[in-house]
């Protein structure tokens, strides 16, 4: 937008000065709205919603220039503001700048010559500041997306090991603070190497993707999450849930995998792709580490495989169940 297309709100209590300044602004091509004090200026600003720039005197009845600026900035209005001041009010004008004004203009015999330059400068500075804010917001959004991508597994699209390592520490501390249980499920696709050898790596990748999302769909609560732990192994974290609840989730996971009906001719436990699951649950105590619970879940996964696969094995009593 050119500065000549601006709508300017002129706030000035002196009738002579107001008429003179209006004439100067009109002659320069600006659209002008006028107010006699800060209160009237606020009303006009909010009623019209089309004011591009405000020029305000400092000393006015009812609400002066400083109060007007404060009201607008407190309301998060980023409209550019030029303060009109006399040579004797420079300190006050500087105070207005610190309070949120964009520039100040001295009212003297040269004001007609300096008015346009002051408006151009204030508007250009305002536009540059807005562009800077836009670019910074854009950069922050890109950085946020990059950070999100760094926590995603490139193949399956679910969380990766890096995200798991970051979140488990956070959730462990929270559970310790709240004295609440936390459960971990280690999940492995049964005979996945044989699957790859039989159907090829492309189908193997497709299988991993489908299994990942079937496992994720078994987690209903917002705080729970699933991550690819490595290869064909996945890990789920379930907060504020005991072993019984974790067993229900694990059963749901196996059910979701079965519903995929992915053929696996060389599997020794089923004609379809299946998973083995190891579960561990605890209420973290001071001095304990999440690695201990992960190790228990991993041991349970080993037991589930040892007992024939396609099973759920828990850390409490090493009970197991078939799908």
MONOR-V128213 format. One record per helix or strand. SS is the DSSP state (2 for helix, 1 for strand). FROM is the first residue (numbers start at 1). LEN is the number of residues. If there is no record, write none. Layout:
ss->(SS & SS)
from->(FROM & FROM)
len->(LEN & LEN)
//
This chain:
ss->(2 & 1 & 2 & 1 & 2 & 1 & 2 & 1 & 2 & 1 & 2 & 1 & 1 & 2 & 1 & 2 & 2 & 1 & 1 & 2 & 1 & 1 & 1 & 2 & 1 & 1)
from->(3 & 7 & 15 & 31 & 38 & 53 & 65 & 80 & 87 & 103 & 111 & 152 & 159 & 161 & 181 & 192 & 201 & 225 & 233 & 243 & 263 & 272 & 275 & 290 & 311 & 320)
len->(3 & 5 & 13 & 5 & 11 & 5 & 10 & 6 & 13 & 4 & 40 & 1 & 1 & 18 & 9 & 8 & 17 & 6 & 7 & 18 & 1 & 1 & 9 & 17 & 4 & 3)
//
